[in-house]
Amino acid sequence: MDAEGFLSIGDRSKDMIISGGSNFYPREIEEVPLRHPAVAECSVVGRPHDEWGEEVVAFLVLK
């Protein structure tokens, strides 16, 4: 966080999401919604899940 209170994120904290024994690379998943003409930006992260270990969550910015 800088002196003005802005938070900057430089990179992912993890490069792989492990869910139910399967490995997912966020960048590969992000490429799918980015093909849609209404999507400007996409970010995929893993969120803790009690049964699967992690679940995939996508954040989209629409045009």
C-alpha positions as CSV (number, residue, x, y, z in Angstrom):
1,M,0.0,0.0,0.0
2,D,1.4,3.4,-0.9
3,A,1.4,6.7,1.0
4,E,-2.0,7.6,-0.6
5,G,-3.7,4.4,0.4
6,F,-3.6,2.7,-2.9
7,L,-3.0,-1.1,-3.0
8,S,-1.0,-2.5,-5.9
9,I,-0.9,-6.2,-6.8
10,G,2.1,-7.3,-8.8
11,D,1.3,-10.9,-9.5
12,R,-0.6,-14.0,-8.4
13,S,0.1,-15.4,-5.0
14,K,-0.4,-18.9,-6.5
15,D,0.1,-20.1,-10.1
16,M,-2.1,-23.2,-9.7
17,I,-5.5,-24.1,-8.3
18,I,-5.9,-27.6,-6.9
19,S,-9.5,-28.7,-6.7
20,G,-10.7,-32.2,-6.1
21,G,-7.3,-33.6,-7.1
22,S,-7.3,-31.7,-10.4
23,N,-4.8,-28.9,-11.2
24,F,-6.0,-25.7,-12.9
25,Y,-3.9,-22.9,-14.2
26,P,-5.8,-19.6,-13.8
27,R,-4.4,-18.1,-17.0
28,E,-5.8,-21.0,-19.1
29,I,-9.2,-20.5,-17.6
30,E,-9.1,-16.7,-18.1
31,E,-8.5,-17.2,-21.8
32,V,-12.0,-18.7,-22.3
33,P,-14.2,-15.8,-21.1
34,L,-11.8,-13.3,-22.7
35,R,-12.9,-14.7,-26.1
36,H,-16.4,-13.3,-25.5
37,P,-16.9,-9.8,-27.1
38,A,-18.6,-8.4,-23.9
39,V,-15.7,-9.2,-21.6
40,A,-12.9,-6.6,-21.2
41,E,-10.9,-8.2,-18.4
42,C,-10.9,-11.5,-16.4
43,S,-9.1,-12.7,-13.3
44,V,-9.4,-16.3,-11.9
45,V,-8.4,-17.2,-8.4
46,G,-8.8,-20.2,-6.1
47,R,-11.0,-19.9,-3.0
48,P,-10.8,-22.4,-0.1
49,H,-13.5,-25.1,-0.2
50,D,-14.2,-27.6,2.5
51,E,-14.8,-30.6,0.3
52,W,-12.6,-29.9,-2.8
53,G,-9.7,-28.0,-1.3
54,E,-10.2,-25.0,-3.6
55,E,-12.8,-23.8,-6.0
56,V,-12.3,-21.7,-9.1
57,V,-13.7,-18.1,-8.9
58,A,-13.7,-15.8,-11.9
59,F,-14.0,-12.0,-11.7
60,L,-15.1,-10.3,-14.9
61,V,-15.1,-6.7,-16.2
62,L,-17.6,-6.2,-18.9
63,K,-17.2,-3.7,-21.8
